[in-house]
Amino acid sequence: MNRPVLDELGLAHAAHADALASGDKAFVPVHTGTHDVRIGTLVDLLHRHTDLVPPRTGHLGNWEDIALGRSGPMDFNTAICRAGYGYPLIYGFTRTEAETEGGDEAYQPGSLIRHGRRDVLTLRTWDGTAFVRRDRDRPLFCPVVQAEADGGLVPLVDLHWRRMRQIPEFRFRQWADVLVENDRLVTDMLTLLIEQADRTAKQGTRLSELISQAARPDGTVGRCDVIRDGSAYVLDGHRFPSARALAEAVMELVRALVEPAAFFARLGELPPVLPVMSLPLTNVLFGLLDTHHPEGAGKAAESPFITHLHWGARAMAGCPPRRGGYLTRRSTVRSLRAIASPLVHHFDEARPLAFVLLPAQAFMLCPPSTSPADTELMEGLLASLRAVGPDDAYEATLGWLARHGERLSPYLRGRFRGGSGVPADGTPRSPAVPVEPDGFRDITFRQACAAVAAFEEAYG
């Protein structure tokens, strides 16, 4: 199910489907926010192909109020996952929120948020002899953090994962589970990429594109230097004897997300610094490991190339053309192609990859069921958008907001504030379901992105 999906979305040409099928291209990204694909066309496709469920990559953290439709800017997760347009694939290589920048302020994994109220967790990390309390002066790398809970220490990953599994109607899956299930293949792929890195032509892979950071047991994580020394590799002063040893070390932190108790039990035996898999490599593996078929039903059909549909949020997808996301930046695409190409050519399990990015923030235009007046107003906006060309959607939305924006609820306007995440201001909010206004499925993702960008300009 590769070419038919692209044909139904009208994206075969944009994805260079013929070049993917012939093997002339190994990786092609397609951002639906830059194409005139009706939202309804995608919804209809997903209803027909029930085994195709694009991942919505969210972060480890507080999902209870997200699932209840009262999470402000995070409500697009609710719209996508409750309706079955996608499922939450959880990425755990994040950092706790802190007094300094760099932590995850959206999902706030260093706290528990219930009914809009935030309880700050007491966090501990390893200092070489014991797990000691840490203050909030700097973010901590979630896989190596424990929290004081239930009268003892609980891995932070476990604490959140237990709560997330209790949320009905959300089919959570850990990104790390997918890698661990394919442990041998992923380790072999990593080994090949590490061995070839920095040795090939200008378009080849760099070590820094595979291992972007180094983490330590005390919770610190940051950019690192990986230096080749003969057949060995030196990471921030620690020597790994081979490419495979370095690849296996990368998988240690992945396994920490899946089996946190076992990770902490052997923490003293592990290297003092561990390599963190890069985001470009992670994104390639999202597609190659078939995360768009969470039940595994589509694997046999993915030939001669893979069409991977993926819901990206504000950072990954952005709101083109006003604000681009990281995935389609020229430098990122170069890295993605450099990573995918040797994998496609060396592994039978890998196929050329069309990465179709779906902008999740389109659903920020869907008001909560608790605000019927917002729904009526948004139907007027959508009617205005359908009356103009796609290139005029941004200006049309700005004009509409100037005339009608103050009539929208503070909650809906607040979705578009910059840097906002799950609300934790203590304000009680009723559970809600995002409502697709009449006409929502008739606009294109390009129009929706332009409209969201206008809202961000007006209220961000």
Protein Blocks (a to p, Z undefined) as FASTA:
>chain_A
ZZlmmmmnopmmmnommmmmnopafbdcddfklcccdfklmmmmmmmmmmbccddddded
jfklmmnopnojmmmmmmmmmnopaccdddfbbcdddfbehiafklopmbcceehiacdd
dddddehjaccdddfkbccdfklpccdeehiacdfklmmmmmmmmpghiacddfklmmmm
mmmmmmmmmmmmmmmgokacfklccfklmmmbdcdfkopacddddddehjbcceehiacf
bfklmmmmmmmmmmmmmmmmlmmmmmmmpcfbdcdddfklmmmmmmmnopmlmnopmmmm
mccbdcddddddfklnopafkbccfklgmklmmmmmmmmmmmmmmpmkbccdddddddfk
lmmmpccfklmmlmmmmmmmmmmmmmpcfklmmmmmmmmmmmmmmmpcfklmmmmpghia
cdfehpacddddddddehklmpcfklmmmmmmmmmmmmZZ
